[in-house]
Amino acid sequence: MIIFLYGQDSYRSRQKLNKIIEQYKKIHKTGLNLKYFDFKERNFQDFKEVFRIRPMFKEKKLLILENVFANKDFKEKFLAAKKDFLNSQDIILFYESKTISKDKFFNFLKNNAKCQEFQPLSNQKLKDWAKNEFEKFKIKISRSALEKLIDFVGNDLWRLSNEIKKLAAFKKKEIIEAKDIELLVKSKIETDIFKTIDAICQKNKKKGLSLIEKHLQSGDNPLYLLSMINFQFRNLLVIRDLIDRGENYWEISRLTKLHPYVVKKCYLEAKKFTLSKLKEIYKFIFQIDYKIKTGRVDPETGLVLLISKI
């Protein structure tokens, strides 16, 4: 038997793989015939030698093969001996969590293996998955909180799973509300926008423009991106002013009441600008925001103009 698990959603594909392994171990308790092959390091001959060995206790073998699609030699030799593998009673499982080419080997697996593709979840499917995960902890989440959680994290199920565990531990058996998400979960956009701000502060306009383009291509709202840039430069302006007044780091943290991570980042970045330069940038951000809201420039163009000017 040949099984083929693939797709960009490595969280669910890994869960499926683990389930198959658990089921195999329940039947074949010795575990002696469960073998892993990573073809970044192994070759076809390594696999073939293990495949040919007959188990002492007449157990089926479970052979898990990963990163096969990057190994041209393996694919050619496997296809040349495909009849041996198709007629085997052992289980040959191909596992691929990276993007793969739909070549001759892919078509062979699609036509001859038990295949399951794991595409990233989106929209209602993603929400349903998250709700089911909360139910495992006997926790309920409000609709607004669920939407905010998805907005913050996106469809990265590895991170989403960790955030759900964290929220469940925090709330115990209470209902999770939107304020809990704001308190405990860091926005993906907020995390990424720091990289953009860093590039801008380092006077690296090329990188800043490239990162903004990535945000837009990912579907991030340009007005929200502008609001985040505005928020960060407002913080830089406030902190630079306090630095010039002679306040130390700890006093700045107390006075601004910002998150310690935000203060740490902004304190270092603010030192790269003079107060007058930050006032000039903040004024320009206001002008771009006004032009966008009055329809004099579209949001995407406004963002590009802003990065170029800074």
Stockholm file with secondary structure:
# STOCKHOLM 1.0

chainA/1-310         MIIFLYGQDSYRSRQKLNKIIEQYKKIHKTGLNLKYFDFKERNFQDFKEVFRIRPMFKEKKLLILENVFANKDFKEKFLAAKKDFLNSQDIILFYESKTISKDKFFNFLKNNAKCQEFQPLSNQKLKDWAKNEFEKFKIKISRSALEKLIDFVGNDLWRLSNEIKKLAAFKKKEIIEAKDIELLVKSKIETDIFKTIDAICQKNKKKGLSLIEKHLQSGDNPLYLLSMINFQFRNLLVIRDLIDRGENYWEISRLTKLHPYVVKKCYLEAKKFTLSKLKEIYKFIFQIDYKIKTGRVDPETGLVLLISKI
#=GR chainA/1-310 SS CEEEEECSCHHHHHHHHHHHHHHHHHHSTTCTTEEEEETTTCCHHHHHHHHHCCCTTCCCCEEEEESCTTCHHHHHHHHHTHHHHHTCSSEEEEEECSCCCCCHHHHHHHHHSEEEECCCCCHHHHHHHHHHHHHHTTCCBCHHHHHHHHHHHTTCHHHHHHHHHHHHHHHTTSCBCHHHHHHHCCCHHHHHHHHHHHHHHTTCHHHHHHHHHHHHHTTCCHHHHHHHHHHHHHHHHHHHHHHHTTCCHHHHHHHHCCCHHHHHHHHHHHTTSCHHHHHHHHHHHHHHHHHHHTTSSCHHHHHHHHHHHC
#=GC SS_cons         CEEEEECSCHHHHHHHHHHHHHHHHHHSTTCTTEEEEETTTCCHHHHHHHHHCCCTTCCCCEEEEESCTTCHHHHHHHHHTHHHHHTCSSEEEEEECSCCCCCHHHHHHHHHSEEEECCCCCHHHHHHHHHHHHHHTTCCBCHHHHHHHHHHHTTCHHHHHHHHHHHHHHHTTSCBCHHHHHHHCCCHHHHHHHHHHHHHHTTCHHHHHHHHHHHHHTTCCHHHHHHHHHHHHHHHHHHHHHHHTTCCHHHHHHHHCCCHHHHHHHHHHHTTSCHHHHHHHHHHHHHHHHHHHTTSSCHHHHHHHHHHHC
//
